[in-house]
Structure formats: C-alpha cells, structure tokens
Amino acid sequence: MTAPLGKDLVALEPLSADQIRMILDTAEPFKEVSERSIKKVPALRGKTIVNLFFEASTRTRISFEFAEKRLSADTVNVASQGSSVSKGETLVDTARNLEAMRIDMVVIRHQASGAAKFLGERIRSNVINAGDGKHEHPTQGLLDLLTLRDRFGRIEGLKVAICGDVLHSRVARSNIWGLLKLGAEVAVCGPPTLLPKGLADLGVQVMHHIEDAIGWADALNVLRLQLERMEGGFVPSLREYNRIFGVTRERLERAPRDLVIMHPGPMNRGVEIDSDVADGPHSVILPQVTNGVAVRMAVLYLLAGGSPDWGSQATDDR
C-alpha cells in the first residue's frame, strides 16, 4: 500500500493543499488520544523509529518521542555528541548502519539545509524532517496551521503576520508555504537585515514596522532572534530590537481587533515578545505544543501507510 504522503516528509513546499488538509484532519482524532487515561493506540506497534538529532532540541525531540510512544512504536534516540558522528562518520554511513538494524523510520534534525531530503534519497526507511538548517521545519508549520484552524475554524482568508528573524527561520518558510497553499494572506515583518530577499515574489507582503503588522493581521506568529546563527551586525542590540519590534501589551492594546499570538519557542522573553503577551489571554503558545504531538502522530501514522480515515475507527483502539 502506498502511503498517502509518499515515502518522506521533508518540506511543505512540495505538498498539495489536499495533502496538508489530510494531515490536519488526521491529527484531530489523535488529539483525543492524548486526553485518555491510557494515552496509547497500537497503530505503529512493531515499528522502530530512530530520532537522529544533530542539533540540540528539547521541544521538537520530546514531542516526537511522545508521538512515537503514543502510537506504540519502539524508539531509539541518537544525538551527534557521543556518537560515531563526532568521530567523523558521515550522515549516510550513520543512517545505513541504523538501517542495517532493520529500522522503519528516521526523524532527523540537522544544521545543513537539505539534509533530510539528501538522506531520504539514500535509504529505504521513511524520513521525517525535524528541521534542516534554514530550509524548513514541516511539522512545526503543520502544528501552527492546526492551531490557527482550531481557533478560527478556517485557514482560508486569514491574515497571518510572521514577525521577527525570518532570515534564519525554517519555521517561517514552512508556515509561508502551508498558509499560502491553504488560502491565507501572509505578511512578514522585521528589520531589513532579518528578511530574506525575494519574499514578495512568493506573494507575501513585506512590512518593516511592527505596528503595521499588528494593525493588519488576525494572528501574529512571533519568531525568536536566533542569536546562535548570527555573527553580529543584524540588530544594534536586544534592547533596541524590543523597543522597535517587540510584541508588547501596549502595542496590542492599540490593535483594531483582538489578535491571536503564536510563538514556535523557545522564547526570548523581553526581546521579541513580552511575558504579559506570551502568558496573556490571546496567546495560543501552549495549545501549539499540545497540537505538536497530535500532528506528529498523524505524520508518522500516514507515512507508515495508515488510512486517513483512522478517526472513524479510533474508538475501537481504546
């Protein structure tokens, strides 16, 4: 049986709107699994999944682990530190050695753009991109879409502003592709030094004042400054960035409508977002985390060849 998503999930750019909607629809009944007293279904029993993380991660790695265990899969975690990778072994050698142990799936996070696609073309196992360089982070984009759909009941016609360090953000790229494919209007906002060239060619509005984005949008997806990827010169100082681009309660109070506030985490509180906004009534940051597990369960299940109508059988798996 051919999986409805194909062999791998490395990006949202090549997916159709129907495929994206299918993942979101499949995630809905998986949300209910996490609310049960016994948070498990046997959908991937007997499957072995390797989490291959070449970059530090807490939220994404733990979210995938929860998703895998709730589907009853066997999981193995491999970090680059302390593994053969730190001794010079190549990515493909590592994956092929793992595959020789008869694994079924690899979840990979890597600092190089294109690493997930490169790996997927060279091994038989399913590959899921958990973030590759500045390219994409597809499951984060999907969980953001699910969170917006939960809040508004739709994606089509929404105005979503992605604010902050777009230049270094793989989350921004996945969000842009997913939102545009589902019919949303998208704007990006940030200092010129943190906005990549060519965004307008995608059909995305470009704004340089946070007040303009707040006045235009239904939802703000606030991105952190990725200081670890900067070599200096992108912003004068963190205090200055907060003064000019920070999402503050005072700025939101002047908005023409109540905005939904999103953030992929981890947050630099007091820099791109103030604590009273992150913890305020319009924030959906914690629902994003909850939806992340359901979305990743859906992706794992669909790549394994599962039927998109799993929800109609969900009660049988209690």
C-alpha positions, 0 to 999 in steps of 0.5 A, spaced: 500 500 500 502 506 498 502 511 503 498 517 502 504 522 503 509 518 499 515 515 502 518 522 506 516 528 509 521 533 508 518 540 506 511 543 505 513 546 499 512 540 495 505 538 498 498 539 495 493 543 499 489 536 499 495 533 502 496 538 508 488 538 509 489 530 510 494 531 515 490 536 519 484 532 519 488 526 521 491 529 527 484 531 530 482 524 532 489 523 535 488 529 539 483 525 543 488 520 544 492 524 548 486 526 553 485 518 555 487 515 561 491 510 557 494 515 552 496 509 547 493 506 540 497 500 537 497 503 530 505 503 529 506 497 534 512 493 531 515 499 528 522 502 530 523 509 529 530 512 530 530 520 532 537 522 529 538 529 532 544 533 530 542 539 533 540 540 540 532 540 541 528 539 547 521 541 544 521 538 537 525 531 540 520 530 546 514 531 542 516 526 537 518 521 542 511 522 545 508 521 538 512 515 537 510 512 544 503 514 543 502 510 537 506 504 540 512 504 536 519 502 539 524 508 539 531 509 539 534 516 540 541 518 537 544 525 538 551 527 534 555 528 541 557 521 543 556 518 537 560 515 531 558 522 528 563 526 532 568 521 530 567 523 523 562 518 520 558 521 515 550 522 515 549 516 510 554 511 513 550 513 520 543 512 517 545 505 513 548 502 519 541 504 523 538 501 517 542 495 517 538 494 524 532 493 520 529 500 522 522 503 519 523 510 520 528 516 521 526 523 524 532 527 523 534 534 525 540 537 522 544 544 521 545 543 513 539 545 509 537 539 505 539 534 509 533 530 510 531 530 503 539 528 501 538 522 506 531 520 504 534 519 497 539 514 500 535 509 504 529 505 504 526 507 511 521 513 511 524 520 513 521 525 517 524 532 517 525 535 524 528 541 521 534 542 516 538 548 517 534 554 514 530 550 509 524 548 513 521 545 519 514 541 516 511 539 522 512 545 526 508 549 520 503 543 520 502 544 528 501 552 527 496 551 521 492 546 526 492 551 531 490 557 527 484 552 524 482 550 531 481 557 533 478 560 527 475 554 524 478 556 517 485 557 514 482 560 508 482 568 508 486 569 514 491 574 515 497 571 518 503 576 520 510 572 521 514 577 525 521 577 527 528 573 524 525 570 518 532 570 515 534 564 519 527 561 520 525 554 517 519 555 521 517 561 517 518 558 510 514 552 512 508 556 515 509 561 508 508 555 504 502 551 508 498 558 509 499 560 502 497 553 499 491 553 504 488 560 502 491 565 507 494 572 506 501 572 509 505 578 511 512 578 514 515 583 518 522 585 521 528 589 520 531 589 513 537 585 515 532 579 518 528 578 511 530 574 506 530 577 499 525 575 494 519 574 499 514 578 495 515 574 489 512 568 493 506 573 494 507 575 501 507 582 503 513 585 506 512 590 512 518 593 516 514 596 522 511 592 527 505 596 528 503 595 521 503 588 522 499 588 528 494 593 525 493 588 519 493 581 521 488 576 525 494 572 528 501 574 529 506 568 529 512 571 533 519 568 531 525 568 536 532 572 534 536 566 533 542 569 536 546 562 535 546 563 527 548 570 527 555 573 527 553 580 529 551 586 525 543 584 524 540 588 530 544 594 534 542 590 540 536 586 544 534 592 547 533 596 541 530 590 537 524 590 543 523 597 543 522 597 535 519 590 534 517 587 540 510 584 541 508 588 547 501 589 551 501 596 549 502 595 542 496 590 542 492 594 546 492 599 540 490 593 535 483 594 531 481 587 533 483 582 538 489 578 535 491 571 536 499 570 538 503 564 536 510 563 538 514 556 535 519 557 542 523 557 545 522 564 547 526 570 548 522 573 553 523 581 553 526 581 546 521 579 541 515 578 545 513 580 552 511 575 558 504 579 559 503 577 551 506 570 551 502 568 558 496 573 556 489 571 554 490 571 546 496 567 546 495 560 543 503 558 545 501 552 549 495 549 545 501 549 539 505 544 543 499 540 545 497 540 537 505 538 536 504 531 538 497 530 535 500 532 528 506 528 529 502 522 530 498 523 524 505 524 520 508 518 522 501 514 522 500 516 514 507 515 512 507 508 515 501 507 510 495 508 515 488 510 512 486 517 513 480 515 515 483 512 522 478 517 526 472 513 524 475 507 527 479 510 533 474 508 538 475 501 537 483 502 539 481 504 546 
